Amino acid sequence: MALRFSITMSLDGYMAGPNPSRDEPLGKGGEDLHQWAFQASAWQEEHGGSGGTEGVDSQVVRANLEGIGAYLMGRNMFGGGIPGGGEGEWDESWRGWWGENPPYHVPVFVLTHHPRESLEMEGGTVFHFVDASPHEALDLARQAAGDLDVRIGGGPATVRDFLVADLVDFLHVVQVPILLGRGVRLWDGLEGIEERFAVETVSSPSGVAHVTFTRR
Amino acid sequence: MALRFSITMSLDGYMAGPNPSRDEPLGKGGEDLHQWAFQASAWQEEHGGSGGTEGVDSQVVRANLEGIGAYLMGRNMFGGGIPGGGEGEWDESWRGWWGENPPYHVPVFVLTHHPRESLEMEGGTVFHFVDASPHEALDLARQAAGDLDVRIGGGPATVRDFLVADLVDFLHVVQVPILLGRGVRLWDGLEGIEERFAVETVSSPSGVAHVTFTRR
């Protein structure tokens, strides 16, 4: 029943590069952030590939995928940068970035001021579009998740809203030693939140550091 | 003969908190950044204390202190926030933050547009005040250092100037899992510099991650 999330960020604190587009949904340089995961066997398995390493990175990827009964997501993550996807009235032909079989396989609650009909995808993913506060959206997601956890899928603004509302029980930050220089930051305005958490850091041979925050 | 430096920063990328003053030279919250070092036995030894732990943090502190023949330092680090210390004409009664026996014990070249007479302190530290470009200042420091390395003592603007000029051979970043929210950032405008370095990350039980950049 915990609310948790996992994010990857550059050493200078960016979760995505500048100028996200249909071709580069993570912005310029943003995909480099996630190389650590692409090399992990758990990520390859999940995405229909094979190979990869079975070390701490892979174990972390696997832990992040397990035990999730519902997701929360900001509208900008569902369609940011796409006309009729990221803001304003919907272009209802936009069904997310992930094709007809998205990697969620559970209900996903997309926060938006423009509700639309739910989208039932293949593989168990159902996108629900709700105009709700973080508290209200979390209640909906918890009901859908049953005994399992709720995970925030992103993006940064949504993650920040839930952190500010003090609703997050566990967060996992992957710190990647690259410098993007510009882009989307998570942290601004969150000073001192570490005091609410027990913090651990574990480095990986891939060069990333996994920093976990567990609610005290 | 390498040029190197070591800095500590918060998870949100700040090297010091906001509003540095005579009482809080590292700004609000800035001293929290350095708890990892205060707990290390090498730091305690260096500062006349005792005790502390002898793990990776202490080994890193010791390595950072060894083999240094000269320091480079920005004027703001020498006297920032002090009237007549940090900018403009000098108040020559200001002799730095560190008392009469500063923890350098070698020549320290302070970059300033307002040269003044050198200050010979106790314990081998001599502050030289030079109006020079990064290249010129490094030449001076290298001559003084002989076969030993030159270390940049700080602060952020000076570190950045030397990184931009591509003069740095080794940098050590201590990433501390706290969020300062505001303050002095190092990274802005340095995107992609990791490509010039081999990067390694090692975590410590203290919760910090040591990220090292070694010139390729």
Contacts between the chains, C-beta under 8 A, distances in Angstrom:
chain1	res1	chain2	res2	distance
A	11	B	13	7.6
A	11	B	173	7.1
A	11	B	175	7.4
A	11	B	187	6.9
A	11	B	194	7.7
A	11	B	211	6.9
A	12	B	13	5.5
A	12	B	185	7.9
A	12	B	187	3.7
A	12	B	188	7.5
A	12	B	190	7.4
A	12	B	191	7.7
A	13	B	11	7.7
A	13	B	12	5.5
A	13	B	13	4.7
A	13	B	187	7.7
A	29	B	191	7.5
A	173	B	11	7.1
A	175	B	11	7.4
A	175	B	175	6.2
A	175	B	201	7.9
A	175	B	209	6.7
A	177	B	194	6.0
A	177	B	199	4.5
A	177	B	201	6.1
A	177	B	211	5.1
A	177	B	213	7.7
A	178	B	192	7.9
A	178	B	194	5.0
A	179	B	187	5.8
A	179	B	190	5.3
A	179	B	191	5.0
A	179	B	192	6.3
A	179	B	193	5.9
A	179	B	194	5.9
A	180	B	191	5.7
A	181	B	187	7.6
A	181	B	188	7.4
A	181	B	189	6.5
A	181	B	190	6.6
A	181	B	191	2.5
A	181	B	192	7.0
A	182	B	191	6.9
A	185	B	12	8.0
A	187	B	11	6.9
A	187	B	12	3.7
A	187	B	13	7.7
A	187	B	179	5.8
A	187	B	181	7.6
A	188	B	12	7.5
A	188	B	181	7.4
A	189	B	181	6.5
A	190	B	12	7.5
A	190	B	179	5.3
A	190	B	181	6.6
A	191	B	12	7.7
A	191	B	29	7.5
A	191	B	179	4.9
A	191	B	180	5.7
A	191	B	181	2.4
A	191	B	182	6.9
A	192	B	178	7.9
A	192	B	179	6.4
A	192	B	181	7.0
A	193	B	179	5.9
A	194	B	11	7.7
A	194	B	177	6.0
A	194	B	178	5.0
A	194	B	179	5.9
A	199	B	177	4.6
A	199	B	207	5.4
A	200	B	207	6.6
A	201	B	175	7.9
A	201	B	177	6.0
A	201	B	203	4.3
A	201	B	204	7.4
A	201	B	207	5.2
A	201	B	208	6.6
A	201	B	209	5.1
A	202	B	203	5.3
A	203	B	201	4.3
A	203	B	202	5.3
A	203	B	203	4.0
A	203	B	209	5.8
A	204	B	201	7.3
A	207	B	199	5.3
A	207	B	200	6.6
A	207	B	201	5.2
A	208	B	201	6.6
A	209	B	175	6.7
A	209	B	201	5.2
A	209	B	203	5.8
A	209	B	209	3.9
A	209	B	211	7.5
A	211	B	11	6.9
A	211	B	177	5.1
A	211	B	209	7.5
A	213	B	177	7.7
